[in-house]
Amino acid sequence: MAYIPRMNSLGLDKAPAATRVVVAMSGGVDSSTTAALMVEAGYEVLGVTLQLYDHGDAVRQKGACCAGQDIHDARRVADRLRIPHYVLDYESRFRAEVMDDFADSYLRGETPIPCVRCNQTVKFRDLLGTAKDLGADALATGHYVRRAAGPDGPQMLRAMDHRKDQSYFLFATTRQQLDFLRFPLGDMDKAETRRHAQRFKLPVAEKADSQDICFVPGGDYARIVERLRPGAIDAGEIVDLEGRVLAQHDGIINFTVGQRRGIGVSAAEPLYVIRIDPDLRRVIVGPKAALLVPELGITGLNWLDGEPLSDRPRQVSVKVRSTTPPARAQILAAGDGRARVMFVEPQAGAAPGQACVVYDGDRVLGGGWIERR
């Protein structure tokens, strides 16, 4: 009887045993389970962990994605799975592409998303290139997002479990990168992932999820910006929508559009940060209704759909925050990698520096960065 190779679950035209898969292993339960599933499916698996930032003396925090403990945990998982494990020093790249951009964005009065920048540069550009250099056929990650074949090539879809969906953070993934990437957890919820981790007896099966940005311990963004850009933090004024001075502040990096708590102004009604003017070092506050915007512009557009944008409005849904549900809107091209988004109902919380991600149902059409109003 002729030998029939096991089905290749990654959609590649070769037997699993002849398929080399690099798994990005952060030391957490998601990426560790991804590696275990790839081993169980019969693939040749190489585990790669990125050393992005030396927490040691600067942070002294356990449990963030690039801390030394996580590298140790990734190595323990690799030993359990009996797969090769490599640690790559990407600290200088991470500093230049992610941390410096993070600090500069805050100084421009924006609200950056360093996880998107990290996926866009260090992981899906640099690590993906390294995976190809290692002779890999695919790079698998523990992200909760789905990848499916489409008429114009691979498509990105929201995760089956919308509560864990990470497509918002992956909008900058290019079509070429998506062709090489695989996301084995996209059809699972977190409980199922943990059950697999327990079944494989992984040493991280009960490890808690990290809640912080890896280089921002406890969410103290201002302290990190001050350390990265010494002397760049200037005091300024907090004003209302009419320009009346209400109070003084210690730096615009302490504020973000949509913020309510910690503004430091007493008023008869709740005040929210409406805008930030970095040139005048002003924080403009007002009632919640002033946060509503009927439209916005986005730049740095990454378009995944096979049908390009035109100057004719297209019916879509968009997310302007990772935690908000998609809102109905129209989108049209505005030239030079820009687009214009018009909401069916005005939306709040559209902060410069955040992403606007565009969907057709569960399918990710693309996205870009929200421009300053």
N, C-alpha and C positions, 0 to 999 in steps of 0.2 A: 504494500500500500504506500502510495506517495505521501511524503511528509507535508502536512498542512500547517503553516505557521499560525501562531495565536493571533487573534485580531489586534490590529494596532489601534488602540483607543484614542490616539492623538491625531488620527487622520492622515498618517504618513504611509507612503506606499512601500513599506518594508516591514519585516518581522520585528517585534519588540526587542528581541535579543540583539538585533543588528542596529537598534536605534539608541543613540547616545543622547541623554537628556541631562542638561545642567539644571539643578534646582537651586534657586536663591533661598538660602536658609538663614533666617534672622535669629533663630534660637527660640522662636515662639511656637505655639501649638499648631498654627495654621500652616506655616511653611514646613514644619517637621512632618505633619501628616501628609502634606503634598509629596514630600520625598518618599515616605513609606508607601504611599499608594503607587508611586511610579516603580518602586522596587517590586512590589507585589504583582504589578502588571507585567513584569519581566523585562523592563528596560534596563539598559546600562546607565546607571545614575551616578552623577558627580555632584557633590554638594559644595556650594560656594557661599561663603559668608564675607560680607564687606565690613572692614574696619573703617568706619566713617568718622568717628570722633572719639578722642581719648577722654573718657569721663573722669578717670583717676582723681587728680587733685582739683580739677576745675569744677566738677559737679558732685562727685561722690553719691551718685544715685544708682540704685539697682533696679533693673526691670525695664529700661528703655531699649529701643531696638538696636542700638549700636554700642551698648555698654559691654564691658569685658565679660560680665556674667553671661550675657547672651551668646557671645562667641563660644564660651565654655559649654553652654547648653547645646548649641548647634553641633559642637564636636562630639558631645556625649550621644546625641541622636545618631550622628553618622556612624559612630562606633557600634551602636545598637543595630543599625541597619547593615553594617559591614560594607559601607561605601566609602570611596575616597572623599576627603574633605579638604578644601583649600580656603585659606583666609587671605583676602586681597586687601592691601593697604590703599584705600581710596581717600585718605584723610585730606590731602591737598586738593583733590578734585571736589570733594564735598564742601570744603571751606569756600572755594572760589565760586562754585555753581549754586550752592544752596544757602550757606550761612551768610555770606557777604550780601547776596541778593535779598535775603530776609531782612537784614539790618537796613540796607538802603531803601527797601520798600517802606518800612515803617517811617523812615525819615522823610519820605515823599508823601506821607499822610495816607498810605495805603494799608490794607490788611492782607499780608501775604499768605500763601499756602505753601509752606516749604515741602510738604509731602508730594505735591504735584511737581515741583521743580526737581525733587530727588528722582521721582519716577521718570521724568522727562529727560534728565541728563545722566546722572550717575548710574541709574539702574537700567533703563531701557535704551540708552545709547552706549555707555561705556561697558557695563556688565554684559549686555547683549553682544557687543563686539568681542569681548573676551570669551564668551561662550562659543561663538563661531570659531575663534582661534583654537579652542580646545577640541574642535571637530564635532561639536554638538549639532544635532538635528533640530533641537528645540530648547527653549528656556522656559521652565515651568516656575510659577510663583504661587504663593498662597493667597492671592487676592480673591475677593468675592466678586467676581464678574464672569460673564459667559462669553465665549467665542463661538461663532457659528459660521458655516459656509454660506456665502451669498452669491448672487449672480455676477457681482463684480469683484469677488474676492472675499476674504474673511471679514466678518462683521463683529462688532462689540455690542453685547447686550447687558442690560442690568442683571444682577444676580437673581436667582430664583427667590431668595429671601431678601426682599427689599429693605428689611431692617439692617442687614449687613452689607448691602450693596456698596461697592467702592468705585463704581464707574465714574462718579464725579471727579475722583482724584486721578483718573487715567485718561481724561479727555484728550491730553496732548500726545497720546500714543499714535504713531503714524501707521498708515496702512502697511508699509513695508515691515515695521516692527511687529505689527499684529500678525503678520504671516508667520513669524518665527516663535511667537509667544503662545503659551498654553496656560489655562487656569482651571485645574482639576476640581477646585472647590466651588465653582460657580453654581452648581445644581444642588448644593447642600446648605443647611443652616448650621449655626455654630454647634448646636447640640449633637448633630450627626458627626461633625468634625471631631469633637471630643470623644465620641463613642469609638470612632476609628483609632484615635490616638491611644485610647485605653486598650483596644483590641490588639494593637501592635506593641503594647507595653512600653510606650515611649516615656522617657524620664520627664518630659515636659507636659504630660497629658493633663495635669491639673494646674498648670502654670496660668496665672492671671494675665489678661490682656493688658498691654501697656496703654495708658490713657494720655500720656504726654507726647509732644513732639520730642524726638530723641535728644536734642541738644538744648531743650528748654525745660529744666526741672521745675516741677510744680506749677507750670504755666506762667512763670515770671518772665515775660517777654522783655520788659523794660530793662531788667538787669543784664540780659544777654546782649541787647542792642548797645547798652552803655559800655559793655566790655569790648564789643567788636568795633565800636566807633567812639572812642574816648573823646570827650569834649564836644561831641556833636549834638548834645541834648540841650536845648534852650527853652527857657520858660516863655510863657506867652499868656494870652487872654482867652477866657471863655466868654463868648458873646451870644446874644439871642439872635433871632432871624432878622431883627432890625439893626443889628450891629451894636446894641447897647452892651457895655461891659458888665458881666455878672460876677466874675471872679478871675483869679489868676491860676495858671496851671504850671506844673514842673516839667512839661515836655509833651509834645503831641504823640510821642510813642506810647503814652499811657492810655490812649483813646482809640476807639474804632467805631465806624459808622454803625448805628443801631444800638450802641451801648446805653444802658440805663443806670446801672449801679456804679458807684464810685466816681461820679462826675464831680461831686463836691460843691453843688449849688442847691440851696433850699428854694423851693417854689411851691405855689399852690397846687400845681398839677405836675405829674411826672414829666421829667425832661429826658430827651434822648439826644445822642450825638447825631446830628443831621449831616454835617460835612466837616472836613478838616482842611484848612488852608495852610499848607506847609510854608509858603512864601512869607505869609504874615504871622506864622506860628499861632494861628487862631483855631479854636475849637468852637464850631457853631452848633448850638443846641436849640431844641424846640419840641413841640408836642409830637406824639407818635404819628399823627396824620401827616406831618411834614416829611416823613420817611418814604411815603408812597411815591413811586415814580411810574409814569405811563410807558416809558421806553428807556432804552439805554444803548450805548455803543460798546462794542467789544473789539479788541485788537488781538493780534497774534493768532488769528483764526487757524485752527487745525480741523480740516474737513475730511471725514471718513466716508461719507456717502458717495456712491458712484455718480450721482447727479449733482453737478456743481451748483453752487448758489448763483442766483442772477439778481437783476434789479426788480424781479417780480416777487412779491411777498409769498412766502411758503408757510403753510400751517404746520406748527410744531408745538412741542412743549419744552420748557426750559427750567433749569434749576439755577438759582443765583446764590444758594448756600447749600452746603453738603447735607444739612439737616432738614431742609424744607422740601415739601413734595413738589413735583413738577407743576408748572403753571402754564396754561394755554397762551400761545403767543404767535406772532408772525415774525419771520426773519427774512432779510434780503441783503445782498452783497452791497458793500459801501466802498470797495476798492482798496488796494494796498493792504490786503490781509485783514480787512476790517469788515464788520457787519453791523447791521442795525436791527435791534429787537424791539418789537412793539407788543406790549402785553394786552390781552383781552380785558383783564382787570388790573389796575395799578398794583405794583408789588413793593413790599418793604424789605429793607435789609440788603439792598444792592450796593455793596461796598467796593470802591476802587481797589484793585489788587486781588479780589476774589474772582472765581471762575464763573462763567455763564456757560452751562453745558446744555446742549441741544439734543432732544430726543424725538423719535417717532415711535410712540408706544414704549417698548422696552429697548428699542435699538438706539444706540448712541450715534448721532449724525455727526457730531463734532463739538467744538466749543472754542472759547477764547477768554481773554482777560477783560474784566469790566473796566471801562474807561472812567476817568473823573468827569463828573457832571460840570 
